[in-house]
Every structure is written in structure tokens, then in C-alpha cells.
């Protein structure tokens, strides 16, 4: 039985685990320069020791899944940044650094998730056919580098989410899907592009997805999202919310939730039956340590 099968059996028995916190904003906070139009995706090649150290820090605080720093290394973002020729290097090395952190920690049971998204910092996402081809290649690189599963992050468009899901599954890895959402003025929970969360969940019917994450979502909006999942999603649920705010491509840390308050929110989500809790942008090592203490 491999790591993933062992973990998923534990979760289906009702055990609960801690995922890591933010990697992208933590890379930025620790001084790694950004790639213009590809956010904080450059660290795997420019400052590998810092990226590896972030993964190690989360593992040391109890994270059982670490996500590669590859949110911003899909091909169209790297093309916009002028470094598309390093596409394979960024994605392979991103996964390898997380694996190296696991090996150095001595925690062989920790899973490495390849983070995949399709966000565009220029507002020019590729056509679906091009996205599908690029995503298949990205998923294959991550699988070849030793990822245990793939984590779709910041899914805000149903059609693009399905393209990435199919690409990830074609690589032979299990895929977890992460939606970013918020209630509208009427209280209906919607993806950031306006599509209803309930419709996104319906699109996953019969597609062999074991777990849905509510991620990169404001802490105060998570419970409303979980209310939708309670009535519609039969599988496992995870949460990794964010804290702070962004200005352009910079994450601002001057208005973030305290580790203690985040842990209290995490405990509330776990009490609702959430299987896995971690953190997204702005959630630091201290937050994950506090979450582990209450999990």
C-alpha cells in the first residue's frame, strides 16, 4: 500500500490531518524575488534552499501533506514571465524540493502534493485546448518527479477546473480539487468568477475525486462554503483558508489572523467533520503549529 492509499484509508475511517500552510507568500516573506507575471513561482530555481526549508518547517510542525511551490508555474504564466523555456525545470524541481524536505525530516509518511492552477496575472488565460495540453505536460512532469497526488488550487472556473482534473488524472495520480469562493450579496456561495459552488460540485459527479478543498477563501466565508458541501458533496472535505490581502502581486501581512484565532476556526471546521486543515496565502508556520495543537 502506498502513502496515498494509507492516508485516504485513515481519512475515510474518520481520522483528521494537518496540511501545510502557505508556500508562495512565505517564499516572498523570506526574501525570494518574484517573477514578473508569475508571482512567487521562481524560488525552486533561484532559492531552492529557502523553498526546501519552508517545507521542512511545516513538516516539523506536524503537516502530513506539503504542497509544491508550483501554483504559478503553469506554462502560460511562465510564458508571460519570459521563462517558458524552464517550464519542466520549475515544475520538476518544485516537487523534488518537497520530497527532499520529507527525506531530510525522516517522516517517510508525509505526502508530497503537486500544486496545479491556471491563474493568470496578466488576465490573459489560454484557450481551453492549449490549457489542456500544457496541464497534461505539467501533471506528467510532477508525476515523474515523484508527487503522491495533485492538488488543484484556486479553481474559480468550472470548465478550466475540469480541464485540469482530466489532465491530472491522465498522469495516473489522484487529484484533489480546491475551490476559492465567497457568498454573494444574496448569500449564495459562488466561485470567484461568479459560478455557483453547487454547480461546480455537480460537475465533479462520477469523476473519481475523493476530496474537495475550500482554499484561498476568507476565514469568515469558510463556514458558508461548508454549508453548501454538507448538502451536496458526499466525499471528504478539506480547508485551507487565507489571511491578509494582496496589492498587485505583493501579499500584505499587516492585517492577518493570529495563529490562536486561526486554530480556533480550524477546530470549528474539524468539529464539523472536515478531514484535513491547513492554510493558504498568509498562513505561516506559527499558524500550522497552532492548528496541530488543536487537531
Secondary structure, 3 states (H helix, E strand, C coil): CCHHHHHHHHHHCCCCEEECCCCHHHHHHCCCCCCCCCCCCCHHHHCHHHHHHHHHHHHHCCCCEEECCCCCCCHHHHHHHCCHHHHHHHHHHHHHHHHHHHHHHCCCCCEEEEEECCCCCCCCCCCHHHHHHHHHHHHHHHHHHCCCEEEEEEECCHHHHHHHHHHHHHCCCEEEEEECEEECCCCCEEECCCCEHHHHHHCCCCCCCCEEEEEEEEHHHHHHHHHHHHHHCCCEEEEEEECCEEECCEEECCCCCCHHHHHHHHHHHHHCCCCEEEECCCCCHHHHHHHHHHC
